[in-house]
């Protein structure tokens, strides 16, 4: 009897040890790195900009969103039920609690959002072509299990809490004798993402707030980490002083993914999510793609004047009351103005009259054609000449095309947008003096950060720094919900398997890009029910979060510029971006830092300038 009791105790103790032993380590890192699933020896594991080995230290302004990561290292067996929780941060002196009583995410008292990180397995790296210039400018790690999609804690099934982490994968590798062997990784990472929205309500006192993050495995608390948040006495502006313009499919094409939601509900949902990340979601709507319609523009106007982005309309978060700053008439060459001289002039007059009266602060333009070649140049010059020679209001309609400056089109184009950015600084300055402009789009290393899945986390952050550094107004991203394959490729209109197939763009020349066109993921997957998260909303990504971080960094630069002047701010930026854009060649290695900590150090200096000058 005693032997049986002793054996029972031993088995119970061993089982308890085994449950807790599944979690081998826990550490934290800011939003500036992608921690791959099997990079358990990550260089920032012991210390980084927010982590000293035992404590997480964060700081930010009122109305700022701070994203950071918790990395849980597990044994090869994974976990049957893994989750994290964050206690509402408390100001000990006053008892104020960030997000503690919030019933609405992004309320004025702040909020906390929790996500699990979903990994995509990349075995075939993106080729150079449009995404990077040469092997010298390629991202550091091009293959492996890469985190990107962020699954909310309330998701049903894969990724929701409590999270099932399966055992490590068996992989075929070669040994020194060129024999194939099976290897099972002994350890693995499971990343979690936390968005902490600091209060926008100034009645919350500045100072130190304290919290704690707990890690649960199989129903038991296995680790806890203290957190300190310093709320600084300054405010992140609601207005964006530079633009990230993102195209997205319109509601009609997304309805397949969100059963039960109307087009208006889908459009509102995705526009709200983009706005919270300081992005203008523009171009993928009927008003952009069709001839002028006064009733449709009246319905769209709240997105331009900012009344759509208010609590009265259901919006909460950064950017309350501020509308979109851009509007494309036509998109990717859609004939919104028609094809004859008469229709072009007539439609242009209607658009210009409406915008000058109803949305004078919106930068509107005619997206005449996408990526034209020399064969289209005569057509572009003809259309532009019709427009600009008119003595009617339509002559004031700017012409936009997606190509870098071409001398052959001088005088015809008002806004250029090239995938290699600004190539001639002298010409750029000349365009600005003439009231014209030059933007850049997508991402092409080493000129600026790439958009692909393999890109470093800071690739999507650094582009906003580059905008400030070179005085560029807008970064245009070609797609954020590319959930159906591109028409000009072998996969045609097939629905993408975005949660387990990294290849998202391929054309008939077999140029392809992993993750290209994906910033949001669908919460529903009718064609792939095993990946359905049961959420009628769009899900964010690590790349999306880093765009927001870059946009917020731009605002810090703008605030610091008011205190010390632009030249001194540029000196700080040059510490992490010594050169980019026209200062590098396609075959050059990347000159800007690829580590998030380096940007965090400059952010700290900017915060110090804002608060103490």
MIDREN-183556 format. One record per residue (C-alpha): residue number from 1; x, y, z. Coordinates in steps of 0.001 Angstrom, whole numbers. Each point is the difference from the previous one (the first is absolute). Layout:
<rs>
NUM:X:Y:Z .
...
</rs>
This chain:
<rs>
1:0:0:0 .
2:2791:2416:962 .
3:1931:-898:-3152 .
4:-3093:754:-2092 .
5:-448:3372:1735 .
6:3664:914:-522 .
7:-235:-937:-3686 .
8:-3134:2143:-372 .
9:1766:2992:1586 .
10:3043:-466:-2233 .
11:-2170:-212:-3139 .
12:-1970:3105:1063 .
13:3163:2008:684 .
14:1564:-1160:-3265 .
15:-3142:944:-1964 .
16:-112:3451:1601 .
17:3689:491:-780 .
18:-582:-1055:-3586 .
19:-2826:2529:-433 .
20:2079:2891:1289 .
21:3118:-1227:-1780 .
22:-1708:546:-3352 .
23:741:3704:469 .
24:3775:169:-50 .
25:438:3767:-77 .
26:-1941:3244:-412 .
27:1355:3317:-1217 .
28:-1157:3255:-1571 .
29:962:2154:-2951 .
30:-1380:3122:-1678 .
31:-1848:75:-3323 .
32:3186:382:-2054 .
33:967:-3653:-509 .
34:-1505:-3153:-1462 .
35:893:-2926:2247 .
36:-185:-3125:-2152 .
37:-1550:-3146:1447 .
38:3269:-1900:325 .
39:2357:2917:780 .
40:216:-975:3674 .
41:3516:1466:249 .
42:-1155:3468:-1088 .
43:2606:2730:514 .
44:-2416:2238:1979 .
45:-1218:-2699:2358 .
46:1978:1091:3071 .
47:-355:3770:-380 .
48:-1417:2542:-2434 .
49:-1569:3466:-46 .
50:-2965:-979:2219 .
51:1347:-3080:1835 .
52:2757:-394:2593 .
53:-450:-3712:616 .
54:-2692:275:2662 .
55:-1995:3227:-549 .
56:-1797:1647:-2945 .
57:384:3793:-163 .
58:-2179:2014:-2377 .
59:-652:3691:-522 .
60:-2063:2166:-2273 .
61:-2197:3020:-493 .
62:-3697:454:556 .
63:-1936:-1401:-2999 .
64:2923:-2222:-1071 .
65:-254:-3744:-648 .
66:2923:-2073:1228 .
67:364:-3427:-1564 .
68:2281:-2604:1553 .
69:505:-3752:13 .
70:138:-2801:2532 .
71:2002:-3001:-1221 .
72:-738:-3289:1751 .
73:2600:-2706:-565 .
74:-1450:-3497:109 .
75:1315:-3538:-151 .
76:-475:-2113:-3100 .
77:-3345:-1318:1296 .
78:-1644:3443:-156 .
79:-2972:813:2223 .
80:-3598:-1128:140 .
81:-1182:3378:1331 .
82:2291:3044:-19 .
83:-1078:3594:602 .
84:1082:3290:1491 .
85:-1774:2700:1958 .
86:927:3592:853 .
87:-1324:1690:3102 .
88:-1314:3546:-589 .
89:2884:2391:802 .
90:-613:1983:3215 .
91:1319:3405:1039 .
92:813:-789:3621 .
93:-235:3559:1260 .
94:-3478:664:-1394 .
95:-1475:-3406:-816 .
96:-705:899:-3625 .
97:-104:-3139:-2127 .
98:843:-169:-3710 .
99:-2731:-1861:-1825 .
100:-1164:-1711:3154 .
101:-3676:801:-281 .
102:-52:362:-3766 .
103:-2971:-1526:-1748 .
104:1149:1429:-3341 .
105:3409:-652:-1485 .
106:1997:3184:-542 .
107:-2107:1968:2465 .
108:1314:3328:1376 .
109:1257:-1844:3097 .
110:2222:-2207:-2168 .
111:-257:-3694:-681 .
112:1852:-3312:-213 .
113:-221:-2389:-2954 .
114:1506:-3495:-11 .
115:925:-2084:-3040 .
116:1781:-3255:-749 .
117:2504:-18:-2853 .
118:-665:-2263:-2968 .
119:3012:-1364:-1924 .
120:386:-593:-3736 .
121:2619:-2440:-1264 .
122:2163:1503:-2736 .
123:2135:-2530:-1868 .
124:233:1841:-3344 .
125:1234:3554:549 .
126:-1314:2947:-1965 .
127:2239:735:-2999 .
128:1566:3481:-383 .
129:-1788:1727:-2918 .
130:-2518:2469:1517 .
131:732:-682:3662 .
132:3744:428:389 .
133:2844:831:-2331 .
134:2450:-2858:518 .
135:1116:-2628:2479 .
136:2005:2758:1717 .
137:-3200:1817:976 .
138:-2081:-3071:890 .
139:-1513:-317:3494 .
140:2109:-1767:2630 .
141:-2113:-3174:236 .
142:-1831:-1110:-3134 .
143:-1365:-3377:1077 .
144:-1587:-1485:3095 .
145:-3196:264:2021 .
146:-724:3748:-110 .
147:-2601:1697:2235 .
148:-2422:2443:-1587 .
149:-3758:-480:484 .
150:-1210:1062:3455 .
151:-2941:-2004:1294 .
152:-2184:1702:2665 .
153:-437:-1803:3304 .
154:-3759:-366:-621 .
155:442:-1897:-3284 .
156:-1716:-3360:-284 .
157:2309:-2857:-902 .
158:3617:412:-1045 .
159:1718:2909:1706 .
160:-2696:867:2530 .
161:607:-338:3741 .
162:777:-2459:1444 .
163:2395:-701:-2837 .
164:930:-3499:-1090 .
165:3683:-101:-955 .
166:696:-3235:-1865 .
167:3227:-1972:368 .
168:2989:1170:-2002 .
169:129:-1009:-3627 .
170:2166:-2760:-1359 .
171:2256:1373:-2717 .
172:2134:-1734:-2602 .
173:3590:1223:52 .
174:3331:-1145:-1434 .
175:2913:-1092:2108 .
176:3668:316:-945 .
177:-110:-3200:-2078 .
178:-2888:1358:-2082 .
179:-2370:-2507:1555 .
180:-3557:1102:733 .
181:-966:-211:3656 .
182:-3050:968:2000 .
183:466:2674:2660 .
184:-2544:1098:2569 .
185:695:3348:1610 .
186:379:-283:3768 .
187:-1332:3501:702 .
188:-2366:2501:-1583 .
189:-1303:3541:501 .
190:-3578:1109:231 .
191:-322:3740:-301 .
192:-2769:2181:1364 .
193:-683:3619:-890 .
194:-1363:2639:2364 .
195:-1339:3384:-1078 .
196:-148:2478:2873 .
197:-1929:3129:-917 .
198:992:2727:2440 .
199:-2785:2309:1201 .
200:-1042:2898:-2188 .
201:-1899:1485:2944 .
202:2249:2601:1647 .
203:-1723:-511:3359 .
204:2124:-3123:327 .
205:3175:1062:1815 .
206:3403:-305:-1608 .
207:2538:-2123:1816 .
208:656:-3633:824 .
209:-2627:-2710:-520 .
210:665:-3583:1072 .
211:-1334:-3258:-1359 .
212:799:-3689:-289 .
213:-107:-2502:-2820 .
214:-817:-3593:881 .
215:617:-3031:-2178 .
216:-2368:-2938:330 .
217:595:-3535:-1212 .
218:-2638:-2693:342 .
219:-1995:2057:2475 .
220:2895:883:2303 .
221:2036:3175:406 .
222:3552:-971:-915 .
223:1686:3398:-160 .
224:-659:3659:747 .
225:1849:3114:-1151 .
226:-256:3458:1592 .
227:-667:2952:-2322 .
228:675:3706:512 .
229:-1623:2565:-2296 .
230:1098:3625:111 .
231:-2788:2259:-1325 .
232:1807:3150:-1112 .
233:-1386:3513:173 .
234:-501:492:-3726 .
235:-2566:-1005:-2607 .
236:237:-1966:-3224 .
237:-1883:2058:-2630 .
238:-3225:-1403:-1398 .
239:863:1488:-3378 .
240:2560:-1706:-2240 .
241:2562:2387:-1444 .
242:967:-2488:-2717 .
243:-1990:-2569:-1943 .
244:-1:-3743:-366 .
245:-2443:-761:-2802 .
246:-1241:-3583:-211 .
247:-2215:-1515:-2669 .
248:-2452:-2726:1011 .
249:-2687:-1995:-1734 .
250:-3416:1535:413 .
251:-2825:-1499:2068 .
252:-1609:-1877:-2887 .
253:3081:-2158:-595 .
254:509:-528:3739 .
255:-3571:-1093:761 .
256:963:-3604:-723 .
257:2218:139:3099 .
258:-2488:1699:2305 .
259:-3382:-1707:-261 .
260:-2848:2039:1387 .
261:1742:3373:-329 .
262:-1096:2572:-2556 .
263:2425:1824:-2282 .
264:-399:3138:2101 .
265:784:-1921:3197 .
266:3104:-1587:-1552 .
267:1239:3301:-1417 .
268:-499:1705:3355 .
269:1708:-2836:1885 .
270:3143:-26:-2112 .
271:214:3784:-259 .
272:-223:272:3795 .
273:2758:-2570:482 .
274:2257:1768:-2503 .
275:-691:3392:1610 .
276:998:-1356:3424 .
277:3320:-963:-1562 .
278:402:3517:-1489 .
279:-612:-1172:-3566 .
280:-2305:1466:-2673 .
281:-1838:-2908:-1627 .
282:-814:1573:-3360 .
283:-856:-1100:-3525 .
284:-1806:-3305:314 .
285:-3526:1376:176 .
286:-2687:669:-2598 .
287:392:3769:348 .
288:3636:-330:-1135 .
289:-662:-2243:-2963 .
290:-3082:1501:-1653 .
291:-1002:3349:-1537 .
292:-952:2732:2432 .
293:-3134:-783:2015 .
294:-1214:2769:2321 .
295:-2020:-2335:2232 .
296:2892:-2429:449 .
297:2409:2832:752 .
298:-2433:1391:2569 .
299:-8:-3414:1710 .
300:3823:-166:-189 .
301:601:3543:1227 .
302:133:-930:3759 .
303:3227:-1907:-702 .
304:1473:3204:-1440 .
305:-1196:2539:2558 .
306:664:-2320:2964 .
307:-3568:-378:1276 .
308:175:-3736:-797 .
309:2899:-374:2437 .
310:-1825:1120:3141 .
311:-1549:-1806:2991 .
312:-3445:1071:-1227 .
313:613:-2191:-3050 .
314:1513:-2861:2004 .
315:3668:918:-458 .
316:2418:24:2939 .
317:3766:419:23 .
318:2682:2236:-1509 .
319:-1065:2446:-2680 .
320:-3427:920:1344 .
321:-1573:2687:-2153 .
322:2695:-21:-2703 .
323:-908:-1089:-3507 .
324:1953:-1648:-2769 .
325:2401:2334:-1765 .
326:50:-1728:-3391 .
327:-2554:-934:-2648 .
328:737:-1816:-3261 .
329:-2336:530:-2962 .
330:386:-3251:-1855 .
331:2353:-2680:1310 .
332:2483:-2116:-1937 .
333:-1290:1591:-3186 .
334:-3762:-467:560 .
335:-1632:2398:-2555 .
336:-1819:2117:2582 .
337:172:3030:-2320 .
338:-947:-1896:-3127 .
339:2103:-325:-3131 .
340:-945:2960:-2198 .
341:1058:3632:211 .
342:-3567:1053:719 .
343:-525:-2447:2870 .
344:3417:682:1543 .
345:-603:3769:76 .
346:-3581:-334:1217 .
347:823:-2465:2783 .
348:3091:1953:1098 .
349:-2123:3122:463 .
350:-2447:-1904:2222 .
351:2755:-1438:2199 .
352:1878:3275:416 .
353:-3153:1968:782 .
354:-1087:-2519:2605 .
355:3353:-267:1794 .
356:706:3726:45 .
357:-3399:537:1586 .
358:-358:-3043:2275 .
359:3488:-1257:856 .
360:2509:2795:-674 .
361:2670:-1545:2237 .
362:-23:-3374:-1799 .
363:2687:-612:-2601 .
364:-1950:-1439:-2936 .
365:1478:-1106:-3331 .
366:-673:-1969:-3179 .
367:1705:-3400:128 .
368:310:-95:-3775 .
369:1965:-3235:-547 .
370:2027:-2575:1913 .
371:3692:-604:-782 .
372:-32:1332:-3564 .
373:2665:-797:-2555 .
374:1190:2146:-2911 .
375:-2791:-1326:-2212 .
376:-2543:1725:2267 .
377:1846:3354:133 .
378:-1804:1582:-3007 .
379:-3377:-958:1505 .
380:973:1493:3393 .
381:1156:3253:-1622 .
382:-3156:222:-2066 .
383:-2336:-459:2988 .
384:2010:2413:2124 .
385:43:2603:-2777 .
386:-3777:-186:-322 .
387:-325:543:3724 .
388:2573:2740:503 .
389:-1026:2041:-3043 .
390:-3557:320:1256 .
391:-1187:3352:1324 .
392:-2388:-1795:2380 .
393:536:-1154:3638 .
394:1062:-3477:-1183 .
395:3349:1407:-1114 .
396:948:83:3675 .
397:-321:-3798:347 .
398:3499:-1428:705 .
399:1182:-3008:-2037 .
400:1557:-2923:1899 .
401:1878:-3014:-1431 .
402:2042:-2786:1575 .
403:3415:541:-1494 .
404:3060:1986:957 .
405:544:3335:-1728 .
406:379:-272:-3766 .
407:1181:2993:-2012 .
408:-2183:-1106:-2906 .
409:-3095:643:2133 .
410:1100:3310:1487 .
411:-2951:2376:139 .
412:-2556:-2791:-290 .
413:357:-1543:3476 .
414:-459:1773:3326 .
415:626:-2831:2487 .
416:2565:-2702:-730 .
417:282:-3185:2056 .
418:2889:-2377:-661 .
419:808:-3402:1447 .
420:3620:1114:410 .
421:-1041:3289:1544 .
422:1751:3281:-729 .
423:2793:-547:-2516 .
424:967:3619:-707 .
425:-5:2368:3022 .
426:424:3058:-2203 .
427:-3049:-889:-2030 .
428:-1929:-787:3198 .
429:716:3462:1401 .
430:-970:1567:-3325 .
431:-3330:-1866:15 .
432:-746:1172:3531 .
433:666:3626:-943 .
434:-2440:-384:-2896 .
435:-2703:-1274:2356 .
436:403:-3577:-1229 .
437:1189:-3036:1909 .
438:1808:-3356:-57 .
439:-1015:-2899:2248 .
440:1180:-3601:268 .
441:-1863:-3284:113 .
442:244:-3565:1286 .
443:3514:-859:1196 .
444:3377:-538:-1626 .
445:3209:-575:1919 .
446:2525:1666:283 .
447:-1844:3195:-1030 .
448:-2535:-481:2795 .
449:-1643:-2811:1954 .
450:-1586:-2951:-1780 .
451:-3582:-1184:404 .
452:623:-3760:-230 .
453:-505:-2505:2795 .
454:3753:-650:337 .
455:764:3690:536 .
456:1223:1091:3413 .
457:-2649:1425:2316 .
458:1583:3457:-317 .
459:-397:-29:-3797 .
460:-3586:1135:484 .
461:1079:2504:2659 .
462:3007:1533:-1718 .
463:-2014:1214:-2994 .
464:-1724:2586:2167 .
465:3401:1172:1244 .
466:1172:218:-3613 .
467:-3050:2116:-835 .
468:1075:2497:2645 .
469:3683:-155:-919 .
470:-535:773:-3684 .
471:-3085:2208:310 .
472:-2302:-2430:-1817 .
473:-3696:435:623 .
474:-1509:-3423:-707 .
475:834:-3705:-80 .
476:-2448:-1999:-2154 .
477:-518:-3750:603 .
478:-1681:-1831:-2843 .
479:-2209:-2363:2031 .
480:-862:-1014:3557 .
481:-2670:-2688:-505 .
482:1383:-1974:-2936 .
483:-1987:-3085:951 .
484:-614:-1065:-3597 .
485:2937:-647:-2283 .
486:932:2662:-2517 .
487:-1695:-307:-3385 .
488:3214:312:-2011 .
489:1452:-3260:1295 .
490:-461:-3784:-142 .
491:-2204:-114:3096 .
492:-2485:2502:-1398 .
493:-2924:725:2288 .
494:536:-2891:2420 .
495:-591:736:3662 .
496:3319:101:1820 .
497:827:-2302:2900 .
498:1541:2934:1837 .
499:482:-1760:3342 .
500:2164:-2842:-1319 .
501:1289:981:-3455 .
502:2499:2900:43 .
503:-24:542:-3787 .
504:-2583:2721:-638 .
505:1078:1580:-3288 .
506:1189:-1670:-3205 .
507:-188:1106:-3641 .
508:532:-1764:-3324 .
509:3693:927:97 .
510:80:-1870:3298 .
511:1077:2988:2004 .
512:-1416:-769:3389 .
513:-206:1479:3473 .
514:-700:-1618:3337 .
515:-2575:1966:1975 .
516:-282:2646:-2713 .
517:-3308:1889:238 .
518:-909:-1269:3470 .
519:-200:2362:2972 .
520:-3346:-1240:1303 .
521:-1125:-3602:366 .
522:-3624:-1197:-217 .
523:-1777:-1075:3175 .
524:-2125:-2414:-2027 .
525:1150:-2576:-2567 .
526:-2956:-1664:-1694 .
527:2197:-1808:-2539 .
528:2378:-1245:2698 .
529:-2167:-711:3074 .
530:2865:-1447:2038 .
531:1544:3504:-32 .
532:-3242:1828:828 .
533:430:2158:3125 .
534:-3733:624:338 .
535:421:3792:62 .
536:-1864:2280:-2381 .
537:2820:2499:-36 .
538:3445:536:-1500 .
539:3018:-1198:1977 .
540:3225:2034:222 .
541:3581:-1011:-729 .
542:3460:733:1356 .
543:678:1938:-3200 .
544:-3096:2144:563 .
545:1078:733:3582 .
546:3418:1144:-1174 .
547:-1556:2438:-2454 .
548:-1901:1483:2944 .
549:3221:170:2011 .
550:1681:1834:-2878 .
551:-2884:2445:-337 .
552:120:699:3735 .
553:3780:460:-244 .
554:-604:2575:-2739 .
555:-2273:1896:2389 .
556:2756:-78:2633 .
557:2381:1484:-2568 .
558:-2561:2669:-833 .
559:-459:846:3692 .
560:3759:86:603 .
561:444:2241:-3042 .
562:-2234:2586:1668 .
563:2471:37:2920 .
564:3473:-235:-1584 .
565:-486:486:-3753 .
566:25:-2408:-2936 .
567:3787:-117:-508 .
568:670:-1338:3493 .
569:-2709:-2624:-402 .
570:1576:-1062:-3302 .
571:3335:-461:1782 .
572:-1649:-2503:2337 .
573:-1630:-1893:-2861 .
574:3297:-236:-1881 .
575:1360:-2085:2888 .
576:-2190:-2905:-1119 .
577:-546:956:-3669 .
578:3316:1343:-1332 .
579:-1331:-297:-3549 .
580:-2906:-1368:-2031 .
581:-2055:968:-3091 .
582:2169:1650:-2707 .
583:3119:-223:2200 .
584:323:-3759:-642 .
585:156:-2307:-3019 .
586:-2077:-3133:-604 .
587:2991:-2304:551 .
588:977:1634:3314 .
589:-604:-1612:3384 .
590:-2581:1598:2243 .
591:1539:3028:1710 .
592:-2707:613:2601 .
593:-125:-1939:3265 .
594:-2047:-3193:-96 .
595:-354:-253:3795 .
596:-2972:1354:1896 .
597:2050:957:3059 .
598:1927:2588:-2011 .
599:-3232:1777:-934 .
600:-1264:-286:3578 .
601:3113:1845:1215 .
602:-727:2914:-2338 .
603:-3655:-93:1062 .
604:1148:396:3614 .
605:2061:3045:-975 .
606:-2965:1507:-1838 .
607:-2239:-545:3024 .
608:2568:1678:2219 .
609:112:3022:-2320 .
610:-3798:238:-98 .
611:-414:-217:3774 .
612:3024:1960:1238 .
613:507:2808:-2527 .
</rs>
